Amino acid sequence: MQTPRRVEHELTDKGYVPVYTTAVVEQPWDSYSPEDHDTWAQLFQRQQEILRGRACAEFLDNQRRMGMTANAIPKFADLNVHLQAATGWKLIAVEGLLPELTFFEHLAAREFPVTWWIRKPEQIDYISEPDLFHDLYGHVPLLMNPIFANYMQAYGAGGVRASTFGNEPLTNLTRLYWYTVEFGLINTPEGPRIYGAGILSSKGESIHSLESATPNQIGFDVRRVMRTRYRIDSYQKTYFVIDSFEQLFKATVDPDFGPIYYDLKGAESIPAGNVLDSDRVYQRGTGEGWPTDADV
């Protein structure tokens, strides 16, 4: 294991440019400063308040089961005791953003990469890349859920296979991850609730995704999701709502992805804010204030 580096996006005249790293390191827990622990505590406490009544019960319940608190940045080794007992997953510390194939390979091996460093105090409200808070707070609790944990492993294995098929299948898979693992909603008897880590770790999007009239909320369909572009520079225009984690697992794992890629080959992508006649619509957004370009 090498000495950990803090690998961040580079700011250029064209904006932030991703910088990739493949290194797996030891979490340098003793090197966290009081400021680092305070940043974790501020973010944790704020999200705990915001997510009450907004996050899905599985997220909050598993967070408690793991013993994740605001007291200090958790030690990955301590969380791994709970994770491995529950679902066989483990956390690995990484220096920053991973290349796609490396990320897929870790997921397929039931290893979840967590950026070891946390954002600076001036980045409390926004950071352009995943950091320890996003990875650990947003993603890790649901890895205690056996069905979701199996989905994540199968997604990784699907990504490894897709990497041999060309760019189009990888684009399909990236959209699937974005609209489920990062920005997914789940239907409950109380209405839609949040399970996507990109929402769970964001103060503003936690509220926007459920309570704003602006975005669409549309029933999940794997082919529809794989064709839909998304936003990386603003709140999402559309959120897809699953009925259950079982539905997510069955829709994306039981079929061979090969036929799906074949069906979608050459299919026109769908703008992020569009609503189709075939959609099951929970909310048709007003679109107020939407940017008109830069869908990915």
C-alpha positions as CSV (number, residue, x, y, z in Angstrom):
1,M,0.0,0.0,0.0
2,Q,1.4,3.4,-1.0
3,T,1.1,6.7,1.0
4,P,-2.3,8.1,0.1
5,R,-2.5,11.2,-2.1
6,R,-5.5,13.6,-2.5
7,V,-6.3,13.3,-6.2
8,E,-8.8,16.0,-7.2
9,H,-10.3,17.3,-10.4
10,E,-8.1,20.0,-12.1
11,L,-9.5,23.4,-12.8
12,T,-8.8,24.5,-16.4
13,D,-10.0,27.3,-18.6
14,K,-12.7,24.8,-19.8
15,G,-13.8,24.1,-16.2
16,Y,-13.0,21.1,-14.0
17,V,-11.4,18.2,-15.7
18,P,-11.5,14.7,-14.1
19,V,-8.2,13.2,-12.9
20,Y,-8.3,9.4,-12.5
21,T,-6.3,7.1,-10.1
22,T,-6.3,3.4,-9.7
23,A,-4.5,3.1,-6.3
24,V,-6.0,1.3,-3.4
25,V,-4.6,2.7,-0.1
26,E,-4.9,2.3,3.7
27,Q,-7.4,4.8,5.2
28,P,-5.0,7.3,7.0
29,W,-7.4,7.8,9.8
30,D,-4.8,9.2,12.2
31,S,-4.0,12.0,9.8
32,Y,-7.5,13.5,9.8
33,S,-7.5,16.9,11.3
34,P,-10.0,18.3,13.8
35,E,-11.3,20.4,10.9
36,D,-11.9,17.2,8.9
37,H,-13.9,15.6,11.7
38,D,-15.8,18.8,12.2
39,T,-16.7,18.9,8.4
40,W,-18.0,15.4,8.7
41,A,-20.0,16.2,11.8
42,Q,-21.6,19.3,10.2
43,L,-22.5,17.4,7.0
44,F,-23.8,14.4,8.9
45,Q,-26.0,16.3,11.3
46,R,-27.4,18.5,8.6
47,Q,-28.4,15.6,6.4
48,Q,-29.9,13.6,9.3
49,E,-32.3,16.5,9.9
50,I,-33.1,16.9,6.2
51,L,-33.6,13.2,5.4
52,R,-36.1,12.5,8.2
53,G,-39.2,11.7,6.3
54,R,-37.4,11.9,3.0
55,A,-34.9,9.1,2.9
56,C,-36.1,5.5,2.5
57,A,-36.3,3.5,5.7
58,E,-33.7,1.0,4.6
59,F,-31.1,3.7,4.4
60,L,-31.7,5.2,7.8
61,D,-32.1,1.8,9.5
62,N,-28.9,0.4,8.1
63,Q,-27.0,3.6,8.9
64,R,-27.9,3.0,12.6
65,R,-27.0,-0.7,12.3
66,M,-23.5,0.2,11.2
67,G,-23.1,2.6,14.1
68,M,-22.4,5.6,11.7
69,T,-22.6,8.8,13.8
70,A,-21.5,12.4,13.6
71,N,-18.9,12.0,16.4
72,A,-16.0,11.4,14.0
73,I,-15.1,10.2,10.5
74,P,-15.8,6.4,10.7
75,K,-13.0,4.0,10.4
76,F,-13.5,1.8,7.3
77,A,-12.2,-1.3,9.2
78,D,-15.0,-0.8,11.8
79,L,-17.7,-0.5,9.2
80,N,-16.3,-3.5,7.3
81,V,-17.1,-5.7,10.3
82,H,-20.8,-5.0,9.9
83,L,-20.8,-5.0,6.1
84,Q,-19.0,-8.3,5.7
85,A,-21.3,-10.0,8.2
86,A,-24.4,-8.6,6.5
87,T,-23.7,-9.0,2.8
88,G,-20.0,-9.9,2.3
89,W,-19.1,-6.4,1.0
90,K,-16.1,-4.4,2.2
91,L,-14.9,-0.8,1.8
92,I,-11.6,0.0,0.2
93,A,-9.9,3.4,0.4
94,V,-9.0,5.1,-2.9
95,E,-7.4,8.4,-3.7
96,G,-10.1,9.8,-6.0
97,L,-12.1,9.1,-9.1
98,L,-11.5,5.6,-10.6
99,P,-11.5,4.7,-14.3
100,E,-14.7,3.0,-15.3
101,L,-13.3,-0.5,-15.8
102,T,-11.4,-0.4,-12.4
103,F,-14.6,0.7,-10.7
104,F,-16.6,-2.1,-12.3
105,E,-14.0,-4.7,-11.3
106,H,-14.1,-3.6,-7.6
107,L,-17.9,-3.8,-7.6
108,A,-17.9,-7.2,-9.2
109,A,-15.6,-8.3,-6.3
110,R,-18.0,-6.8,-3.7
111,E,-15.5,-4.1,-2.9
112,F,-16.9,-0.5,-2.7
113,P,-14.3,2.2,-3.3
114,V,-14.5,5.2,-0.9
115,T,-12.4,8.3,-1.4
116,W,-10.3,8.6,1.8
117,W,-10.3,12.5,1.9
118,I,-13.2,14.8,2.8
119,R,-14.1,18.2,1.3
120,K,-12.8,21.4,2.6
121,P,-15.0,23.6,4.9
122,E,-15.6,26.1,2.0
123,Q,-16.9,23.1,0.0
124,I,-19.6,22.2,2.5
125,D,-22.5,23.0,0.1
126,Y,-20.9,21.8,-3.1
127,I,-18.0,19.8,-4.4
128,S,-17.6,18.8,-8.1
129,E,-16.5,15.2,-7.4
130,P,-17.1,12.4,-5.0
131,D,-15.4,12.7,-1.6
132,L,-15.5,10.7,1.6
133,F,-18.8,12.2,2.7
134,H,-20.6,11.4,-0.5
135,D,-19.1,7.9,-0.8
136,L,-19.4,6.9,2.8
137,Y,-22.6,8.6,4.0
138,G,-24.5,8.4,0.7
139,H,-23.6,5.0,-0.6
140,V,-22.5,2.6,2.1
141,P,-25.6,2.1,4.3
142,L,-27.6,0.5,1.5
143,L,-24.8,-2.1,1.0
144,M,-26.2,-3.6,4.2
145,N,-29.4,-4.5,2.3
146,P,-28.8,-8.0,0.7
147,I,-30.9,-7.3,-2.5
148,F,-29.3,-3.9,-3.2
149,A,-25.9,-5.3,-2.4
150,N,-26.5,-8.1,-5.0
151,Y,-27.6,-5.5,-7.5
152,M,-24.4,-3.5,-7.1
153,Q,-22.2,-6.6,-7.6
154,A,-24.2,-7.6,-10.7
155,Y,-24.0,-4.1,-12.0
156,G,-20.2,-4.3,-11.7
157,A,-20.0,-7.6,-13.4
158,G,-22.2,-6.2,-16.2
159,G,-19.9,-3.2,-16.5
160,V,-16.8,-5.5,-16.9
161,R,-18.7,-7.3,-19.8
162,A,-19.9,-4.1,-21.3
163,S,-16.4,-2.7,-21.5
164,T,-15.7,-5.3,-24.3
165,F,-18.7,-4.2,-26.3
166,G,-17.8,-0.6,-27.1
167,N,-18.9,2.9,-26.0
168,E,-22.6,2.6,-26.5
169,P,-23.2,-0.1,-23.9
170,L,-21.0,1.8,-21.5
171,T,-23.1,4.9,-22.0
172,N,-26.3,2.8,-21.3
173,L,-24.8,1.5,-18.1
174,T,-23.6,4.9,-16.9
175,R,-27.1,6.2,-17.3
176,L,-28.5,3.3,-15.3
177,Y,-26.1,3.9,-12.5
178,W,-26.8,7.6,-12.5
179,Y,-30.6,7.2,-12.3
180,T,-30.6,4.4,-9.8
181,V,-27.6,4.3,-7.5
182,E,-26.9,8.0,-7.6
183,F,-30.3,9.7,-8.2
184,G,-33.0,7.0,-7.6
185,L,-36.3,7.3,-5.8
186,I,-38.3,4.4,-4.4
187,N,-42.1,4.2,-4.0
188,T,-43.4,3.6,-0.5
189,P,-46.9,3.7,1.1
190,E,-46.0,7.3,2.2
191,G,-45.0,8.3,-1.3
192,P,-41.6,8.5,-3.1
193,R,-38.5,8.4,-0.9
194,I,-34.8,8.8,-1.6
195,Y,-32.3,6.0,-2.0
196,G,-29.8,7.5,-4.5
197,A,-26.5,8.6,-2.9
198,G,-26.2,11.7,-5.0
199,I,-29.5,13.0,-3.5
200,L,-28.9,11.6,0.0
201,S,-25.6,13.5,0.4
202,S,-27.0,16.8,-1.0
203,K,-28.9,19.3,1.1
204,G,-30.5,21.0,-1.8
205,E,-31.4,18.0,-4.0
206,S,-32.8,16.1,-1.0
207,I,-35.6,18.7,-0.9
208,H,-35.8,19.4,-4.7
209,S,-36.2,15.8,-5.7
210,L,-39.3,15.3,-3.6
211,E,-40.9,18.7,-3.0
212,S,-40.2,20.9,-6.0
213,A,-42.8,21.0,-8.8
214,T,-40.0,21.5,-11.3
215,P,-38.7,17.9,-12.0
216,N,-40.4,14.9,-13.4
217,Q,-40.9,11.7,-11.4
218,I,-41.3,8.7,-13.7
219,G,-41.8,5.0,-13.1
220,F,-38.6,2.9,-13.6
221,D,-38.1,1.0,-16.9
222,V,-34.6,-0.2,-17.6
223,R,-34.6,0.5,-21.3
224,R,-36.1,4.0,-20.8
225,V,-33.5,4.8,-18.2
226,M,-30.6,3.6,-20.5
227,R,-31.8,5.9,-23.2
228,T,-32.2,9.0,-21.0
229,R,-29.6,11.7,-20.8
230,Y,-28.9,13.4,-17.5
231,R,-27.4,16.5,-15.8
232,I,-24.0,16.8,-14.2
233,D,-24.1,20.5,-13.5
234,S,-27.5,21.0,-11.9
235,Y,-30.4,19.2,-10.1
236,Q,-31.9,16.5,-12.2
237,K,-34.8,17.2,-14.6
238,T,-36.1,13.7,-14.1
239,Y,-36.0,11.1,-11.3
240,F,-37.0,7.5,-11.9
241,V,-39.0,5.8,-9.2
242,I,-38.6,2.0,-8.5
243,D,-41.4,0.1,-6.8
244,S,-38.9,-2.0,-4.7
245,F,-35.3,-3.1,-4.6
246,E,-36.5,-6.4,-5.8
247,Q,-37.9,-4.7,-9.0
248,L,-34.5,-3.1,-9.5
249,F,-32.6,-6.3,-9.2
250,K,-34.9,-8.3,-11.4
251,A,-35.1,-5.7,-14.1
252,T,-31.4,-5.3,-14.4
253,V,-29.9,-8.6,-13.4
254,D,-32.2,-11.4,-14.5
255,P,-32.0,-10.6,-18.2
256,D,-28.7,-10.8,-20.1
257,F,-27.7,-7.2,-20.8
258,G,-26.6,-8.3,-24.3
259,P,-30.2,-8.3,-25.8
260,I,-30.9,-5.0,-24.1
261,Y,-27.8,-3.5,-25.8
262,Y,-28.9,-5.0,-29.1
263,D,-32.4,-3.5,-28.7
264,L,-31.0,-0.1,-28.0
265,K,-28.2,-0.1,-30.6
266,G,-28.5,3.1,-32.6
267,A,-31.6,4.2,-30.6
268,E,-32.0,7.9,-30.3
269,S,-31.3,9.2,-26.8
270,I,-34.0,11.0,-24.8
271,P,-33.4,14.5,-23.5
272,A,-33.3,14.6,-19.7
273,G,-36.5,16.5,-19.2
274,N,-38.8,14.7,-21.8
275,V,-41.9,12.8,-20.7
276,L,-43.0,10.1,-23.1
277,D,-46.6,8.9,-23.8
278,S,-45.5,5.4,-22.5
279,D,-44.2,6.7,-19.2
280,R,-45.8,6.0,-15.9
281,V,-45.8,9.5,-14.5
282,Y,-45.8,10.3,-10.8
283,Q,-45.2,14.0,-11.4
284,R,-45.0,15.9,-14.6
285,G,-42.5,18.7,-13.8
286,T,-43.1,22.3,-14.7
287,G,-39.5,22.6,-16.0
288,E,-39.2,26.0,-14.5
289,G,-35.6,27.3,-14.7
290,W,-34.3,24.3,-16.6
291,P,-31.1,24.9,-18.6
292,T,-31.7,24.1,-22.2
293,D,-28.3,22.5,-23.1
294,A,-25.5,20.3,-21.7
295,D,-27.5,17.1,-21.1
296,V,-25.0,14.2,-21.0
